[in-house]
Amino acid sequence: MVGAPHSSKPDVDNLAKAFMDASKTEDSHVYSLQAGKYWAEAGSIELEAQR
């Protein structure tokens, strides 16, 4: 199932909110956010920043 979409809880919007709350970035500086949940061997959050 690694790489397949993950549709169980927690909801993706809750994961995005938790990540934003934990980051040191001011929320108002973020103008675009794309989030997805996929099965993996171990839990993680991957971030790709673009300027």
C-alpha positions as CSV (number, residue, x, y, z in Angstrom):
1,M,0.0,0.0,0.0
2,V,3.0,2.3,0.2
3,G,2.4,5.3,-2.1
4,A,-1.4,4.7,-2.3
5,P,-3.7,7.4,-1.1
6,H,-4.7,7.2,2.6
7,S,-8.3,8.0,3.4
8,S,-8.5,7.2,7.1
9,K,-8.4,9.6,9.9
10,P,-6.9,12.1,10.7
11,D,-8.4,14.3,8.0
12,V,-5.9,16.0,5.7
13,D,-7.0,19.5,6.7
14,N,-6.3,18.7,10.4
15,L,-2.8,17.5,9.4
16,A,-2.2,20.7,7.5
17,K,-3.4,22.9,10.4
18,A,-1.2,21.0,12.9
19,F,1.8,21.5,10.6
20,M,1.2,25.2,10.1
21,D,0.7,25.7,13.9
22,A,4.0,23.9,14.6
23,S,6.0,25.8,12.0
24,K,7.8,29.0,12.7
25,T,6.4,30.5,9.5
26,E,3.8,33.3,10.0
27,D,0.6,31.9,8.6
28,S,-0.1,35.2,6.7
29,H,3.1,34.6,4.7
30,V,1.7,31.4,3.2
31,Y,-0.3,32.1,0.0
32,S,-0.6,28.5,-1.3
33,L,-0.8,25.1,0.4
34,Q,-1.2,21.7,-1.2
35,A,-1.7,18.7,1.1
36,G,-2.2,15.0,0.6
37,K,-2.0,11.8,2.6
38,Y,-0.3,8.7,1.3
39,W,0.7,5.4,2.9
40,A,4.3,5.0,3.8
41,E,6.7,2.7,5.7
42,A,6.9,5.2,8.5
43,G,5.0,8.4,9.5
44,S,6.5,11.6,8.3
45,I,5.7,15.1,6.9
46,E,7.5,16.3,3.8
47,L,7.7,19.9,3.0
48,E,8.7,21.4,-0.4
49,A,9.1,25.2,-0.3
50,Q,9.1,27.2,-3.5
51,R,10.0,30.8,-4.0
